Amino acid sequence: MSVGYVSVQWNRHKRIYDACVAGGIVLYLGVFFAAGKALYTGRNAISGEILAMRALATCAFLMLNVILCIGPLARLDRRFLPLLYNRRHLGVATFLVALAHAAIAIGFYHGFGNVNPFVALLTSNTNFTSLSAFPYQTLGLFALLILFLMAATSHDFWLKNLGAPAWKRLHMLVYIAYGLLVMHVALGILQTQRSPWLASLVGVGVVIVATLHLIAGQRERRHDERGSQLSPRAGEEWVDVGAVDDIADQRGSTVTVGAGERIALFRYNGCVSATTNVCAHQGGPLGEGKIIDGCITCPWHGWQYRPADGRSPPPFAEKIHTYRVRVVGRRIQVDPTPLPPGTAVEPARVEEVQSA
Amino acid sequence: MPGLILLGASIYATVGTLFGAGFVLRGVERVDPAALGAPWTFRILILPGVIALWPLMAWRWWCAPRTRGAA
């Protein structure tokens, strides 16, 4: 949250996350290299440079597949949320691995002539109309440029100064980078490999990424369709959005009213409050978070807001929209007109049912 | 043609690097007061992005209020 910038907002969770990422990369590269040396010997032996290139390439591609799966997995199952928490570091690590692959590839294939290696990369193969001879390296170069742009703008400074919508759009370029990389890898395999298993693995990765996105997207669409049936009765401003007992204590829930934005409801300390579902940080789903230390806590990166006024606790200054809310019997009713960010709203009191 | 593209990219990156050095030392605090007193590691971390997006950041620096960051 924004008070003053630091290079990295380290905490225990992030250190463990980064250690796992770094350890995983080193382990993968080591196993790939050792297996390559052990399996391909004699006349079939592969040079160290090519083995390193392939190890780094497959590692980066695998990491990108994992990154793209984390989002939909976290939407489908909350247990994946810890992976989402530090996904940006995973993205930067992916770029660095891809950069190492590109550096070795450009040096190995284009670095020994009189022509600038980058000029050689762009001019040595211009068969753009042939699938079997397509210059797939160019696709990898463009994908690397996108990954660079994303890694370079991953700090919160950029999120704040580009604005969340522009930052989000910029980082959605990852799907274009993924498409370019799938073609880069597929054409590379087509032109240099005979074995079908590598192509199959790429296909499996693409199918998993696409399927998870479709399932998560369909679930979100169903949620919004249910919400579109909710709207205030003529002459009334309140909408019945569900039962108090549907929300666990110190937890949140999400509703959509009409065609409006999603509203997050929170039950805590015998009260119910309503805010926008969109976190001011990266648009995380606040309603899927919980109340920690009396504050709504975003499940993505832990940004916090007070439920009664939508303001971050001091010294932070972020504000989100709040909504008027009341409880009638055991039903929650919301006025779906958003109030200006940071507007204080009296929480609705809930009469707790006494167990016998 | 590839030579021209590379020349253009090199000029863009060179100007971006020169601008970026000035921006992370002075301009960033004018554009975003939250960067006041930020450590040098933060400035190095944002430098590649400034080099990549230097026309935008130059515009932001130009438009930033003159009094910001003067404290």
Interface residues (C-beta under 8 A of the other chain):
Chain A: S2 V3 G4 Y5 V6 S7 V8 N116 F118 V119 L122 T123 F148 L149 A151 A152 T153 H155 F157 W158 K160 N161
Chain B: P2 G3 I5 L6 V28 V31 D32 A34 A35 L36 G37 A38 P39 T41 F42 I44 L45 I46 P48 G49 I51 A52 L53 R60
